[in-house]
Amino acid sequence: MKHQEPPLLEHVEALLAEPANRDHPLHDALERLFHHHLEQQDRLERLISIADGFQQSAHADLNSTRDQLERQLKRQRKLSRIADRYQSLLRERNLALKAASAVDPLTGLANRRRLHEQLEQLTATSSRHHRPFTLAMVDIDHFKRVNDYHGHGVGDRALEILASTLQDSLRASDHCGRWGGEEFLLLLPETPLPQATSLMERLGERLRGLKIPVEANIKITLTASIGVAEHRPEDDIQATIQRADQALLAAKREGRDRWRAAE
């Protein structure tokens, strides 16, 4: 026998092998039935073997597919992290560019563009809530002489020191920016003109006390002329700026180193 047979099959096989049973009428039929059973059994075992092979192959394919899926998921997660970092970097750079576009590179104060934005906000708030605000235009006296006699390096240093002094002299709610050249604009929210006068006096004193280093043990002093104007509800912001500028011209005509208020 090729296979380990049950006791009944072993008994049948033994009967068929017995010489005394060869002439029995049922011998041939039983022998054919026995061999048919063996053939069917072989066929069934081959089918089982094929099914086992198919199952192993399917299991291997499933494992391979799962491995590929896990690698793809890892790759996708990696790409997602890269994309998130790129988006974060892009947002940071956009914020940095926006901030840089609103700052004067020499003094670090708000530039003219940013000042216009702040003026629009102040005007809208003033109109909506009937709150006063005042502008002050500050111009360094005889600044061209500083550049001509001492060089632009000293002139830049003078602008930096003046900008720092202006910033330190203001309240937390006030704004200060470089309007252009040696001109600076101060925005004083919630401040009517009489309240701004004391600030102008203190500011003039602080500016007179500035010492600008030129060379070793050599320093120069600066003064500034200031024009002040309170915003009027019926005016647009450009009209208020012009009134502050006219007051500045009046301070210069009267001898500089002083402040004057617009009528």
C-alpha positions as CSV (number, residue, x, y, z in Angstrom):
1,M,0.0,0.0,0.0
2,K,1.1,3.5,-0.8
3,H,-0.7,5.2,2.1
4,Q,-1.5,4.4,5.7
5,E,-4.9,2.8,5.3
6,P,-7.7,2.5,7.9
7,P,-8.2,-1.1,9.4
8,L,-11.1,-1.8,7.0
9,L,-9.1,-1.1,3.9
10,E,-6.2,-3.1,5.3
11,H,-8.6,-6.0,5.8
12,V,-10.0,-5.7,2.3
13,E,-6.5,-5.6,0.9
14,A,-5.6,-8.7,2.8
15,L,-8.6,-10.6,1.6
16,L,-7.8,-9.7,-2.0
17,A,-4.3,-10.9,-1.5
18,E,-5.4,-14.2,-0.1
19,P,-5.0,-16.9,-2.9
20,A,-8.0,-18.8,-1.6
21,N,-10.3,-15.9,-2.4
22,R,-9.2,-15.3,-6.0
23,D,-12.0,-17.5,-7.4
24,H,-14.6,-15.8,-5.3
25,P,-17.4,-14.3,-7.4
26,L,-17.0,-10.9,-5.8
27,H,-13.2,-10.8,-5.9
28,D,-12.9,-8.8,-9.2
29,A,-15.6,-6.4,-8.2
30,L,-14.1,-5.8,-4.8
31,E,-10.6,-5.4,-6.3
32,R,-11.9,-2.8,-8.8
33,L,-13.7,-1.0,-6.0
34,F,-10.6,-1.1,-3.9
35,H,-8.4,0.4,-6.6
36,H,-11.0,3.0,-7.5
37,H,-11.0,4.0,-3.9
38,L,-7.2,4.3,-3.9
39,E,-7.3,6.4,-7.1
40,Q,-10.0,8.7,-5.6
41,Q,-7.9,9.0,-2.4
42,D,-4.8,10.0,-4.5
43,R,-6.8,12.5,-6.4
44,L,-8.2,14.0,-3.2
45,E,-4.7,14.2,-1.7
46,R,-3.5,16.0,-4.8
47,L,-6.4,18.4,-4.7
48,I,-5.6,19.0,-1.0
49,S,-2.0,19.6,-1.9
50,I,-2.9,22.0,-4.7
51,A,-5.3,23.8,-2.3
52,D,-2.6,24.0,0.3
53,G,-0.1,25.4,-2.2
54,F,-2.7,27.9,-3.4
55,Q,-3.4,28.9,0.2
56,Q,0.3,29.4,0.9
57,S,0.6,31.4,-2.3
58,A,-2.4,33.5,-1.5
59,H,-1.0,34.0,2.0
60,A,2.4,35.0,0.6
61,D,0.7,37.4,-1.8
62,L,-1.4,38.8,1.0
63,N,1.8,39.3,3.1
64,S,3.5,40.9,0.1
65,T,0.5,43.2,-0.5
66,R,0.4,44.1,3.2
67,D,4.1,44.9,3.1
68,Q,3.7,47.1,0.0
69,L,0.8,48.9,1.6
70,E,2.8,49.5,4.8
71,R,5.7,50.9,2.7
72,Q,3.3,53.1,0.8
73,L,1.7,54.3,4.0
74,K,5.1,55.1,5.5
75,R,6.1,56.9,2.3
76,Q,2.8,58.8,2.4
77,R,3.3,59.8,6.0
78,K,6.8,60.9,5.2
79,L,5.6,63.0,2.3
80,S,2.8,64.5,4.5
81,R,5.4,65.5,7.1
82,I,7.6,67.1,4.4
83,A,4.5,68.9,3.0
84,D,3.6,70.1,6.5
85,R,7.1,71.4,7.1
86,Y,7.1,73.1,3.7
87,Q,3.7,74.7,4.4
88,S,5.0,75.9,7.8
89,L,8.2,77.2,6.3
90,L,6.1,79.0,3.6
91,R,3.9,80.6,6.2
92,E,6.9,81.7,8.2
93,R,8.5,83.2,5.1
94,N,5.3,84.9,4.1
95,L,5.0,86.4,7.6
96,A,8.6,87.4,7.5
97,L,8.2,89.1,4.1
98,K,5.1,90.8,5.2
99,A,6.9,92.1,8.3
100,A,9.9,93.1,6.3
101,S,7.8,95.0,3.8
102,A,6.3,97.1,6.7
103,V,9.6,98.0,8.4
104,D,12.3,100.6,7.6
105,P,15.5,98.6,7.3
106,L,17.8,101.3,8.9
107,T,15.8,102.3,11.9
108,G,13.6,99.3,12.5
109,L,10.6,101.5,12.7
110,A,7.4,101.3,10.7
111,N,7.9,102.4,7.1
112,R,5.7,104.8,5.2
113,R,3.5,101.9,3.9
114,R,2.9,100.6,7.4
115,L,2.2,104.2,8.7
116,H,-0.5,104.6,6.0
117,E,-2.1,101.4,7.2
118,Q,-2.1,102.6,10.8
119,L,-3.4,106.0,9.8
120,E,-6.4,104.3,8.0
121,Q,-7.1,102.3,11.1
122,L,-6.9,105.4,13.4
123,T,-9.2,107.3,11.0
124,A,-11.8,104.6,11.0
125,T,-11.7,104.2,14.7
126,S,-12.0,108.0,15.2
127,S,-14.9,108.2,12.8
128,R,-16.8,105.3,14.3
129,H,-16.3,106.0,18.0
130,H,-15.6,109.8,17.8
131,R,-12.2,109.4,19.4
132,P,-9.5,112.1,18.9
133,F,-5.9,111.4,17.6
134,T,-3.0,113.7,16.9
135,L,-0.1,113.5,14.4
136,A,3.4,114.9,14.9
137,M,5.8,115.3,12.0
138,V,9.4,115.3,13.2
139,D,12.3,116.6,11.0
140,I,16.0,116.7,12.0
141,D,17.4,120.2,11.7
142,H,20.2,120.7,9.2
143,F,20.6,117.0,8.6
144,K,22.3,117.6,5.2
145,R,25.2,119.2,7.1
146,V,25.7,116.0,9.1
147,N,26.0,114.0,6.0
148,D,28.1,116.6,4.2
149,Y,30.6,117.2,7.1
150,H,30.7,113.8,8.7
151,G,29.6,111.3,6.1
152,H,26.6,109.2,5.6
153,G,27.7,106.6,8.1
154,V,27.4,109.2,10.9
155,G,24.1,110.4,9.3
156,D,22.7,106.8,9.4
157,R,23.9,106.5,13.0
158,A,22.1,109.8,13.9
159,L,18.9,108.4,12.3
160,E,19.1,105.2,14.3
161,I,19.7,107.1,17.6
162,L,16.9,109.5,16.9
163,A,14.5,106.6,16.0
164,S,15.3,104.8,19.2
165,T,14.8,108.0,21.2
166,L,11.4,108.7,19.6
167,Q,10.3,105.1,20.2
168,D,11.3,105.2,23.9
169,S,9.6,108.6,24.4
170,L,6.1,107.3,23.3
171,R,3.4,105.4,25.2
172,A,2.8,101.8,24.4
173,S,-0.4,102.7,22.4
174,D,1.5,105.3,20.2
175,H,3.0,104.6,16.9
176,C,6.2,105.9,15.4
177,G,7.6,105.4,11.9
178,R,10.0,106.8,9.3
179,W,8.1,109.0,6.9
180,G,11.1,109.5,4.6
181,G,14.7,110.7,4.7
182,E,15.1,112.5,8.0
183,E,11.4,112.8,8.7
184,F,9.5,110.8,11.2
185,L,5.8,110.6,11.9
186,L,4.3,110.0,15.3
187,L,0.7,108.8,15.7
188,L,-0.9,109.5,19.1
189,P,-4.3,107.7,19.5
190,E,-6.9,108.9,22.0
191,T,-4.9,112.1,22.3
192,P,-6.3,115.6,21.7
193,L,-3.9,118.4,20.8
194,P,-3.7,119.9,24.4
195,Q,-2.6,116.6,25.8
196,A,0.0,116.2,23.0
197,T,1.8,119.4,23.9
198,S,3.4,118.1,27.1
199,L,4.8,115.1,25.1
200,M,6.2,117.5,22.5
201,E,8.0,119.5,25.2
202,R,9.6,116.4,26.7
203,L,10.5,115.1,23.3
204,G,12.3,118.3,22.3
205,E,14.3,118.2,25.5
206,R,15.3,114.6,24.9
207,L,16.4,115.3,21.4
208,R,18.6,118.3,22.5
209,G,20.4,116.0,24.8
210,L,21.3,113.4,22.2
211,K,25.0,112.9,21.5
212,I,25.9,111.3,18.2
213,P,29.4,109.7,18.1
214,V,31.6,110.9,15.2
215,E,35.1,109.8,16.1
216,A,36.9,108.8,19.3
217,N,35.9,111.4,22.0
218,I,34.1,113.5,19.4
219,K,30.3,113.8,19.4
220,I,27.8,116.1,17.8
221,T,24.3,117.2,19.0
222,L,21.1,117.3,17.1
223,T,17.8,119.2,17.3
224,A,14.6,118.7,15.5
225,S,11.6,120.7,14.4
226,I,8.1,119.3,15.0
227,G,4.7,120.0,13.5
228,V,1.6,118.8,15.4
229,A,-2.0,118.5,14.2
230,E,-5.1,117.0,15.7
231,H,-7.2,115.1,13.2
232,R,-10.6,116.8,12.5
233,P,-13.6,114.6,11.8
234,E,-14.5,116.5,8.6
235,D,-11.0,116.1,7.1
236,D,-9.5,113.1,5.4
237,I,-6.1,111.8,6.6
238,Q,-4.2,113.6,3.9
239,A,-5.5,116.9,5.0
240,T,-4.4,116.2,8.6
241,I,-0.9,115.3,7.3
242,Q,-0.7,118.5,5.3
243,R,-1.7,120.5,8.4
244,A,1.1,118.8,10.4
245,D,3.5,119.5,7.6
246,Q,2.5,123.2,7.5
247,A,3.1,123.4,11.3
248,L,6.5,121.8,10.8
249,L,7.4,124.5,8.2
250,A,6.3,127.2,10.6
251,A,8.6,125.7,13.3
252,K,11.5,125.8,10.8
253,R,10.7,129.4,9.8
254,E,10.7,130.5,13.4
255,G,14.3,129.2,13.9
256,R,14.0,125.4,14.2
257,D,14.5,123.4,17.4
258,R,10.9,123.8,18.5
259,W,7.4,122.5,17.9
260,R,4.4,124.2,16.5
261,A,0.8,123.2,16.4
262,A,-1.5,123.5,13.3
263,E,-4.4,125.9,13.7
